[in-house]
Amino acid sequence: MPQNVPIRAIAARFSFRFSQRALEHAFRAYPFEFCAGISTEARSQRFEGLSPKQQEWFDSSEVRNAHYASVDWDDIAPLDEDVILRMRECEALFMSVVTRLEPKYTVPFLTRKLWYLRHLQFWNDYLTRHRINLFLSAWIPHEIPDIILYHLCKLRGIPVLYFTMEFRDVSFLEHDITRSAPQVGERYRTLLTEYVGRDPATISLAEPFASYEQGFLVPDAKPMDIAVFALPTYWTRLCSLTKRPLAFLRAVLRFCTPSGCARAWWALYRLHTQRQTEGFYDEHAAEPDLTKPFVYFPLHYQPEATTLPMGGVYADQILIARMLNAELPEGVILYIKEHPSRSNWQSRSVEYYKEFLQLSKVRFVPKRFNTFLLREHCRAVATVTGSAGFEGLFRGKPVFLFGTRYYENAQGVFPIRSLRDCREAVSAIFERGEAPTPLSTHLYLKAMEETCVRGLLDSWGLKITRMTEEEHSTVMGKTIVAELKSMHDDIARAFLPPPTMQEEVPRVSS
């Protein structure tokens, strides 16, 4: 990259040493002039290869609620109507993303709005002040303030690069939340032409794709590797303290204060609300009749990136149920099954479930009912972005896909953006009998194999990795370097000349 186009980046979620080492590989290969980091435990983190003046760190636990220490707001450029109006989509997403911060309490609307405008003003000024021309993220931007930074960079034409993890030790380069892993779809279309009429058994797959395919092809499949790890909850963390007597004692003593009593009351209130909600669902769930035609719709755990931002407006899953209820043929049932993990207490309620039950074709399925049995007997799977859709393809099940996910370009998948899309999908599935074939699904795995990155930056994937952290760092570092080279022109176009202002100074104390 020419020396006259230095990289001035913001790097989000490179929170672990192995992922930081990957990014530091890029520092050695290209002229990074500046890099700001957004991370947990930011106070103790530093990028090697950049001087202290060339980096600035933001602790995500501090700034997520728009608390920017040592900032003189008189010195931050104000917002104007143009930016606010062009960021309306981001504002709508942000108001929902705040749910991630509500495991214990609620955040009022006016507080959310204040946070959003403060974040927007700060980062809009920061991009200009520091002449940022690249936004890097270890995974899909879906937290605060990452989602605002992503949309601001898109608005300004600043290139974005992040990675999504799908299978064990496999990730994909992405640049746009609305287009998931387009390189897979491009290669897939070529393979479909090259292997017309071929026997899938004659087309070899490498690991881990070969093993995944064998698992998907059997009726009683097992969950994806990463899915076997239960998501941590407030109560599981609290129970874990019983194994650490001193920590448990300190936790108990904290509840013996006025504020502690208030916290205990809220905890009991949340537990009561969740049990009331779950009881309502269980009361209205019934064993499904698998002999009747139906569409299987497993609900997503929320809040999570698979619905926000990957699902867009369909993060509100009642919208999916209403559309399918209106468009499915008469006699076709929509079986809905709640996710086995308990969602945030703000994401489910009795009123929420009542909205589903008002629809004539909707039926609730008991949470204990075998999900693979439902998948095996359904006519199609409906999902925002869930793995149930991808797994269903290997059992010949077409998919109503309401979000954007790595398998959106596979044959048998019908991306739904509009009522017209839904009507055409219903016609294709129920009238013309369109469905995936063994060859089409096999070739999609082949396309994934040929376009994936054999490494990851997401620490969650380390739970099932068969690689060392050093191997991940090396692979991902080389991948970032190669991608920066291909993004050269976009980075050059995004480079801004130095603003006519005083030399930039750190906006947040570290």
TIVEXNU-341265 format. One line per 3 residues: number of its first residue (from 0); their letters; for each residue x negated, y, z of C-alpha. Coordinates in nm, 2 decimals. Each point is the difference from the previous one (the first is absolute). Layout:
% TIVEXNU-341265
NUM) A) X:Y:Z ~ ...
END
This chain:
% TIVEXNU-341265
0) MPQ) 0.00:0.00:0.00 ~ -0.15:0.34:-0.10 ~ -0.14:0.19:0.29
3) NVP) 0.21:0.31:-0.09 ~ 0.31:-0.20:0.10 ~ -0.05:-0.09:0.37
6) IRA) 0.26:-0.21:0.18 ~ 0.18:0.17:0.28 ~ 0.23:-0.26:0.15
9) IAA) 0.24:-0.08:0.27 ~ -0.03:-0.37:0.11 ~ 0.29:-0.14:0.20
12) RFS) 0.01:-0.32:0.21 ~ -0.36:-0.10:-0.03 ~ 0.03:-0.07:0.37
15) FRF) -0.22:-0.30:0.03 ~ -0.37:-0.03:-0.04 ~ 0.02:-0.26:-0.29
18) SQR) 0.23:0.24:-0.20 ~ -0.22:0.30:0.08 ~ -0.30:-0.19:-0.13
21) ALE) 0.18:-0.05:-0.33 ~ 0.06:0.37:-0.03 ~ -0.36:0.08:0.09
24) HAF) -0.11:-0.21:-0.29 ~ 0.18:0.26:-0.22 ~ -0.18:0.28:0.17
27) RAY) -0.34:-0.15:-0.11 ~ 0.12:-0.04:-0.36 ~ 0.17:0.34:-0.06
30) PFE) -0.05:0.36:0.11 ~ 0.25:0.03:0.28 ~ -0.02:0.35:0.12
33) FCA) 0.27:-0.03:0.27 ~ 0.23:-0.26:0.15 ~ 0.27:0.04:0.26
36) GIS) 0.11:-0.31:0.19 ~ 0.34:-0.08:0.15 ~ -0.03:-0.29:0.24
39) TEA) 0.08:-0.14:0.34 ~ -0.27:0.06:0.25 ~ -0.14:0.27:-0.22
42) RSQ) -0.20:0.16:0.28 ~ -0.25:-0.29:0.00 ~ -0.03:-0.04:-0.38
45) RFE) -0.24:0.14:-0.25 ~ -0.08:-0.07:-0.36 ~ -0.36:-0.10:-0.06
48) GLS) -0.15:0.17:-0.30 ~ 0.16:0.34:0.06 ~ -0.12:0.27:0.23
51) PKQ) 0.23:0.13:0.28 ~ 0.08:0.30:-0.21 ~ 0.11:-0.21:-0.29
54) QEW) 0.27:-0.19:0.20 ~ 0.29:0.07:0.22 ~ 0.21:-0.24:0.20
57) FDS) 0.37:0.00:0.09 ~ 0.13:-0.23:0.27 ~ 0.33:-0.14:-0.14
60) SEV) 0.14:-0.05:0.35 ~ -0.04:0.38:0.06 ~ 0.10:0.14:-0.33
63) RNA) 0.29:-0.22:-0.09 ~ 0.23:0.23:0.20 ~ -0.15:0.30:-0.17
66) HYA) -0.23:0.09:0.29 ~ -0.31:0.15:-0.16 ~ -0.24:0.10:0.27
69) SVD) -0.19:0.33:-0.02 ~ 0.19:0.12:-0.31 ~ 0.07:0.37:-0.03
72) WDD) 0.33:0.00:-0.19 ~ -0.05:0.36:-0.09 ~ -0.29:-0.12:-0.21
75) IAP) 0.20:-0.27:-0.18 ~ 0.16:0.10:-0.34 ~ 0.38:0.01:0.04
78) LDE) 0.24:-0.21:-0.21 ~ 0.20:0.14:-0.29 ~ 0.32:-0.11:-0.16
81) DVI) -0.16:-0.18:-0.29 ~ -0.20:-0.24:0.22 ~ 0.29:-0.07:0.23
84) LRM) 0.25:-0.07:-0.28 ~ -0.24:-0.22:-0.20 ~ -0.07:-0.20:0.31
87) REC) 0.37:-0.08:0.08 ~ -0.04:-0.37:-0.08 ~ -0.29:-0.01:0.25
90) EAL) 0.20:0.18:0.26 ~ 0.28:-0.26:-0.03 ~ -0.25:-0.28:0.04
93) FMS) -0.17:0.17:0.29 ~ 0.32:0.04:0.20 ~ 0.04:-0.38:-0.02
96) VVT) -0.36:-0.09:0.05 ~ 0.01:0.18:0.34 ~ 0.20:-0.31:0.12
99) RLE) -0.34:-0.17:0.03 ~ -0.07:0.23:0.29 ~ 0.32:-0.10:0.18
102) PKY) -0.07:-0.33:0.17 ~ 0.11:0.15:0.34 ~ 0.17:0.33:-0.06
105) TVP) 0.19:0.19:-0.27 ~ -0.14:0.30:-0.19 ~ 0.27:0.27:-0.06
108) FLT) 0.06:0.13:-0.35 ~ -0.13:0.35:0.07 ~ -0.33:-0.15:0.14
111) RKL) -0.04:-0.21:-0.31 ~ 0.05:0.30:-0.22 ~ -0.25:0.21:0.20
114) WYL) -0.26:-0.28:-0.02 ~ 0.05:-0.03:-0.37 ~ -0.04:0.37:-0.08
117) RHL) -0.31:0.02:0.23 ~ -0.16:-0.31:-0.17 ~ 0.09:0.14:-0.34
120) QFW) -0.15:0.34:0.07 ~ -0.32:-0.13:0.15 ~ -0.08:-0.25:-0.27
123) NDY) 0.11:0.22:-0.29 ~ -0.25:0.26:0.13 ~ -0.26:-0.27:0.08
126) LTR) 0.00:-0.14:-0.36 ~ -0.07:0.35:-0.13 ~ -0.24:0.11:0.27
129) HRI) -0.22:-0.31:-0.04 ~ 0.05:-0.03:-0.38 ~ 0.11:-0.37:0.04
132) NLF) -0.01:-0.19:-0.33 ~ 0.06:-0.36:0.13 ~ 0.23:-0.18:0.24
135) LSA) -0.12:-0.34:0.11 ~ 0.20:-0.24:0.23 ~ -0.09:-0.34:0.12
138) WIP) 0.36:-0.10:-0.05 ~ 0.32:0.14:-0.14 ~ 0.08:0.35:0.15
141) HEI) 0.30:-0.06:0.22 ~ -0.09:0.16:0.34 ~ -0.02:0.36:0.12
144) PDI) -0.15:0.22:-0.14 ~ -0.11:-0.23:-0.28 ~ 0.33:0.01:-0.18
147) ILY) -0.01:0.38:-0.02 ~ -0.36:0.00:-0.12 ~ 0.09:-0.26:-0.27
150) HLC) 0.29:0.21:-0.14 ~ -0.20:0.33:0.02 ~ -0.28:-0.16:-0.20
153) KLR) 0.25:-0.13:-0.26 ~ 0.15:0.35:-0.02 ~ -0.35:0.16:-0.05
156) GIP) -0.13:-0.27:-0.24 ~ -0.26:-0.12:0.25 ~ -0.08:-0.37:-0.07
159) VLY) 0.11:-0.26:0.26 ~ -0.16:-0.34:0.06 ~ 0.12:-0.26:0.25
162) FTM) 0.02:-0.38:0.04 ~ 0.28:-0.24:0.06 ~ -0.05:-0.34:0.16
165) EFR) 0.23:-0.28:-0.12 ~ -0.18:-0.34:0.04 ~ -0.28:-0.13:0.21
168) DVS) -0.32:0.20:-0.08 ~ 0.16:0.16:-0.30 ~ 0.10:0.36:-0.06
171) FLE) 0.09:0.22:-0.29 ~ -0.10:0.35:-0.10 ~ 0.29:0.24:-0.02
174) HDI) 0.04:0.37:-0.08 ~ 0.38:0.06:0.01 ~ 0.25:-0.13:0.25
177) TRS) 0.27:-0.01:-0.27 ~ -0.21:-0.24:-0.22 ~ -0.13:-0.30:0.19
180) APQ) -0.31:-0.17:-0.14 ~ 0.07:0.09:-0.37 ~ -0.32:-0.18:-0.10
183) VGE) 0.17:-0.33:0.08 ~ 0.29:0.07:-0.23 ~ -0.22:0.11:-0.28
186) RYR) -0.21:-0.32:0.02 ~ 0.31:-0.21:0.05 ~ 0.16:0.12:-0.33
189) TLL) -0.32:-0.10:-0.18 ~ -0.01:-0.34:0.15 ~ 0.37:-0.06:-0.09
192) TEY) -0.10:0.05:-0.36 ~ -0.32:-0.21:0.02 ~ 0.16:-0.30:0.17
195) VGR) 0.34:-0.03:-0.18 ~ 0.13:-0.36:0.05 ~ -0.29:-0.12:0.21
198) DPA) 0.03:-0.25:0.28 ~ -0.08:0.19:0.32 ~ -0.20:-0.30:0.13
201) TIS) -0.26:0.07:-0.28 ~ -0.06:0.35:0.13 ~ -0.22:-0.01:0.30
204) LAE) 0.03:0.24:0.30 ~ -0.27:0.09:0.25 ~ 0.05:0.02:0.37
207) PFA) 0.19:0.12:0.19 ~ 0.25:0.02:-0.28 ~ 0.00:-0.37:-0.08
210) SYE) 0.08:-0.09:0.36 ~ 0.27:0.27:0.02 ~ 0.17:-0.14:-0.31
213) QGF) 0.00:-0.35:0.14 ~ 0.17:0.13:0.31 ~ 0.25:0.20:-0.19
216) LVP) 0.11:-0.28:-0.22 ~ 0.13:-0.22:0.28 ~ 0.36:0.06:0.12
219) DAK) -0.09:0.02:0.37 ~ -0.29:0.25:-0.04 ~ -0.20:0.14:0.29
222) PMD) -0.02:0.38:0.06 ~ -0.28:0.20:-0.15 ~ -0.32:-0.02:0.21
225) IAV) 0.02:0.35:0.14 ~ 0.37:-0.05:0.09 ~ -0.07:-0.26:0.27
228) FAL) -0.14:0.27:0.22 ~ 0.27:0.15:0.22 ~ 0.02:0.38:0.00
231) PTY) -0.09:0.14:0.34 ~ 0.28:0.16:0.20 ~ 0.01:0.22:0.31
234) WTR) 0.12:-0.30:0.21 ~ -0.26:-0.24:-0.13 ~ -0.27:0.26:0.09
237) LCS) 0.15:0.05:0.34 ~ 0.01:-0.38:0.07 ~ -0.36:-0.03:-0.11
240) LTK) -0.09:0.22:0.30 ~ 0.09:-0.28:0.23 ~ -0.32:-0.18:-0.10
243) RPL) -0.20:0.30:0.11 ~ 0.10:0.06:0.37 ~ -0.17:0.34:0.04
246) AFL) 0.15:0.14:-0.32 ~ 0.34:-0.14:0.10 ~ -0.03:0.17:0.34
249) RAV) -0.09:0.34:-0.16 ~ 0.30:-0.03:-0.23 ~ 0.23:-0.08:0.29
252) LRF) -0.13:0.30:0.20 ~ 0.06:0.23:-0.30 ~ 0.37:-0.09:0.02
255) CTP) 0.01:0.10:0.37 ~ 0.01:0.37:-0.09 ~ 0.29:0.22:-0.12
258) SGC) -0.12:-0.01:-0.35 ~ -0.06:-0.38:0.03 ~ 0.35:-0.05:0.13
261) ARA) 0.13:0.19:-0.31 ~ -0.21:-0.22:-0.23 ~ 0.14:-0.31:0.18
264) WWA) 0.35:0.12:-0.05 ~ -0.06:0.06:-0.37 ~ -0.16:-0.34:-0.04
267) LYR) 0.31:-0.16:0.16 ~ 0.23:0.21:-0.22 ~ -0.19:-0.11:-0.32
270) LHT) 0.01:-0.36:0.11 ~ 0.38:0.03:0.06 ~ 0.05:0.16:-0.34
273) QRQ) -0.20:-0.26:-0.18 ~ 0.19:-0.29:0.17 ~ 0.33:0.16:-0.08
276) TEG) -0.10:0.05:-0.36 ~ -0.13:-0.36:-0.04 ~ 0.31:-0.13:0.18
279) FYD) 0.22:0.17:-0.25 ~ -0.19:-0.15:-0.29 ~ 0.01:-0.35:0.15
282) EHA) 0.37:0.03:0.07 ~ 0.07:0.08:-0.37 ~ -0.24:-0.25:-0.15
285) AEP) 0.13:-0.33:-0.13 ~ -0.15:-0.31:-0.16 ~ -0.02:0.06:-0.38
288) DLT) 0.19:-0.21:-0.26 ~ -0.29:-0.10:-0.23 ~ 0.24:-0.15:-0.26
291) KPF) 0.13:0.34:-0.10 ~ -0.19:0.24:-0.22 ~ -0.19:0.26:0.19
294) VYF) -0.29:0.25:0.00 ~ -0.24:-0.02:0.29 ~ -0.09:0.33:0.16
297) PLH) -0.25:-0.03:0.29 ~ -0.03:0.33:0.19 ~ -0.34:0.16:0.05
300) YQP) -0.17:0.07:0.33 ~ 0.00:0.38:0.06 ~ -0.17:0.24:0.01
303) EAT) -0.28:-0.13:-0.23 ~ -0.17:0.09:-0.32 ~ 0.20:-0.26:-0.19
306) TLP) 0.31:0.22:0.03 ~ -0.15:0.34:0.05 ~ -0.15:0.11:-0.23
309) MGG) 0.01:-0.31:-0.23 ~ 0.37:-0.02:0.00 ~ 0.07:0.37:-0.06
312) VYA) 0.37:0.08:0.06 ~ 0.07:-0.37:0.03 ~ -0.17:-0.01:0.34
315) DQI) 0.36:0.05:0.11 ~ 0.09:-0.36:-0.07 ~ 0.38:0.07:0.02
318) LIA) -0.03:0.17:-0.34 ~ -0.12:-0.33:-0.15 ~ 0.30:-0.19:0.16
321) RML) 0.25:0.26:-0.13 ~ -0.14:-0.01:-0.36 ~ 0.00:-0.38:-0.01
324) NAE) 0.34:-0.02:0.16 ~ 0.13:0.22:-0.28 ~ -0.17:-0.18:-0.29
327) LPE) -0.02:-0.37:0.08 ~ 0.25:-0.21:-0.17 ~ 0.32:-0.10:0.18
330) GVI) -0.06:-0.31:0.22 ~ -0.37:0.07:0.05 ~ -0.09:0.06:0.36
333) LYI) -0.28:0.21:0.14 ~ -0.16:-0.19:0.28 ~ -0.20:0.23:0.23
336) KEH) -0.25:-0.13:0.25 ~ -0.17:0.21:0.27 ~ -0.38:0.01:0.02
339) PSR) -0.13:-0.24:0.27 ~ -0.21:0.28:0.16 ~ 0.19:0.26:0.20
342) SNW) 0.00:0.34:-0.19 ~ -0.05:0.33:0.18 ~ 0.30:0.07:0.22
345) QSR) 0.08:0.30:-0.21 ~ 0.01:-0.20:-0.32 ~ 0.29:-0.22:0.09
348) SVE) 0.32:0.07:0.18 ~ 0.36:-0.14:0.03 ~ 0.11:0.28:-0.23
351) YYK) -0.26:-0.10:-0.25 ~ 0.12:-0.36:-0.02 ~ 0.36:0.12:-0.02
354) EFL) -0.08:0.18:-0.32 ~ -0.10:-0.34:-0.15 ~ 0.31:-0.17:0.13
357) QLS) 0.23:0.25:-0.17 ~ -0.11:-0.15:-0.34 ~ 0.23:-0.28:-0.12
360) KVR) -0.28:-0.22:-0.15 ~ -0.24:0.03:0.30 ~ -0.05:-0.28:0.25
363) FVP) -0.26:-0.02:0.28 ~ -0.21:-0.31:0.04 ~ -0.12:-0.11:0.34
366) KRF) -0.37:0.10:0.06 ~ -0.08:-0.36:0.08 ~ 0.12:-0.13:-0.34
369) NTF) -0.28:-0.13:-0.23 ~ -0.10:0.28:-0.24 ~ -0.14:-0.25:-0.25
372) LLR) 0.33:-0.18:-0.01 ~ 0.17:0.32:-0.09 ~ -0.26:0.08:-0.27
375) EHC) 0.04:-0.35:-0.14 ~ 0.37:0.02:-0.05 ~ 0.05:0.36:-0.10
378) RAV) 0.05:0.13:-0.35 ~ -0.23:0.29:0.06 ~ -0.20:0.18:0.27
381) ATV) 0.05:0.37:0.08 ~ -0.28:0.19:0.18 ~ -0.16:0.33:0.04
384) TGS) -0.35:-0.13:-0.04 ~ -0.01:-0.32:0.20 ~ -0.21:-0.31:-0.05
387) AGF) 0.33:-0.20:-0.02 ~ 0.04:0.14:-0.35 ~ -0.34:-0.11:-0.12
390) EGL) 0.03:-0.34:0.16 ~ 0.35:-0.04:-0.16 ~ -0.15:0.04:-0.35
393) FRG) -0.18:-0.34:0.04 ~ 0.33:-0.17:0.07 ~ 0.16:0.15:-0.31
396) KPV) 0.19:0.28:0.18 ~ 0.03:0.34:-0.16 ~ -0.05:0.30:0.22
399) FLF) 0.18:0.33:0.05 ~ -0.30:0.22:0.10 ~ 0.10:0.34:0.15
402) GTR) -0.35:0.13:0.07 ~ -0.35:-0.02:-0.15 ~ -0.22:-0.30:0.07
405) YYE) -0.28:-0.19:-0.17 ~ 0.23:-0.25:-0.16 ~ 0.24:0.26:-0.16
408) NAQ) -0.12:-0.08:-0.36 ~ 0.06:-0.38:0.02 ~ 0.26:-0.16:-0.22
411) GVF) 0.32:-0.06:0.20 ~ -0.05:0.31:0.21 ~ 0.25:0.28:-0.06
414) PIR) -0.12:0.34:0.14 ~ 0.31:0.20:0.11 ~ -0.01:0.38:-0.01
417) SLR) 0.35:0.07:-0.11 ~ 0.35:-0.14:-0.01 ~ -0.06:-0.07:-0.37
420) DCR) -0.31:-0.21:0.09 ~ 0.21:-0.20:0.24 ~ 0.27:-0.06:-0.25
423) EAV) -0.25:-0.12:-0.26 ~ -0.17:-0.22:0.25 ~ 0.34:-0.16:0.10
426) SAI) 0.08:-0.06:-0.36 ~ -0.34:-0.16:-0.07 ~ 0.02:-0.23:0.30
429) FER) 0.36:-0.10:0.01 ~ 0.10:0.02:-0.37 ~ -0.32:-0.08:-0.19
432) GEA) -0.16:-0.22:0.26 ~ -0.34:0.18:-0.01 ~ -0.25:-0.14:0.25
435) PTP) -0.37:-0.04:0.05 ~ -0.17:-0.31:-0.14 ~ -0.29:-0.21:0.14
438) LST) -0.22:0.14:-0.28 ~ 0.10:0.36:0.07 ~ -0.07:-0.02:0.37
441) HLY) -0.32:-0.19:-0.05 ~ -0.13:0.27:-0.24 ~ 0.09:0.27:0.25
444) LKA) -0.23:-0.16:0.25 ~ -0.26:-0.02:-0.27 ~ 0.04:0.37:-0.07
447) MEE) -0.04:0.07:0.37 ~ -0.31:-0.21:0.02 ~ -0.16:0.18:-0.29
450) TCV) 0.08:0.36:0.12 ~ -0.03:-0.03:0.38 ~ -0.28:0.11:0.23
453) RGL) -0.16:-0.28:0.20 ~ -0.01:0.19:0.32 ~ 0.20:0.23:0.22
456) LDS) -0.01:0.31:0.23 ~ 0.30:-0.08:0.21 ~ -0.10:-0.14:0.34
459) WGL) 0.33:-0.20:0.02 ~ -0.13:-0.22:-0.27 ~ -0.30:-0.09:0.21
462) KIT) 0.22:-0.23:0.20 ~ 0.01:-0.25:-0.29 ~ -0.32:0.09:-0.18
465) RMT) -0.26:-0.26:-0.12 ~ -0.25:0.27:-0.07 ~ -0.24:0.19:0.23
468) EEE) 0.06:0.37:0.08 ~ -0.33:0.07:-0.18 ~ 0.13:-0.18:-0.32
471) HST) 0.31:0.21:0.01 ~ -0.20:0.32:0.04 ~ -0.23:-0.08:-0.29
474) VMG) 0.28:-0.10:-0.24 ~ 0.22:0.29:0.09 ~ -0.29:0.25:-0.02
477) KTI) -0.09:-0.12:-0.35 ~ 0.37:0.02:-0.10 ~ 0.03:0.36:0.12
480) VAE) -0.31:0.10:-0.18 ~ 0.12:-0.16:-0.33 ~ 0.34:0.16:0.03
483) LKS) -0.15:0.35:0.07 ~ -0.19:-0.04:-0.32 ~ 0.32:-0.07:-0.19
486) MHD) 0.17:0.29:0.18 ~ -0.27:0.25:-0.10 ~ 0.21:0.22:-0.23
489) DIA) 0.29:0.02:0.25 ~ -0.24:0.10:0.28 ~ -0.16:0.26:-0.22
492) RAF) 0.34:0.15:-0.09 ~ 0.10:0.01:0.36 ~ -0.32:0.18:0.11
495) LPP) 0.08:0.36:0.10 ~ -0.26:0.28:0.01 ~ -0.09:0.13:0.34
498) PTM) 0.28:0.22:0.14 ~ -0.08:0.37:0.06 ~ 0.00:-0.04:0.38
501) QEE) -0.25:-0.04:0.28 ~ -0.20:-0.32:0.02 ~ 0.23:-0.28:0.11
504) VPR) -0.01:-0.08:0.37 ~ 0.13:-0.31:0.18 ~ 0.37:0.03:0.05
507) VSS) 0.03:-0.26:0.27 ~ -0.24:-0.05:0.28 ~ -0.16:-0.35:0.03
END
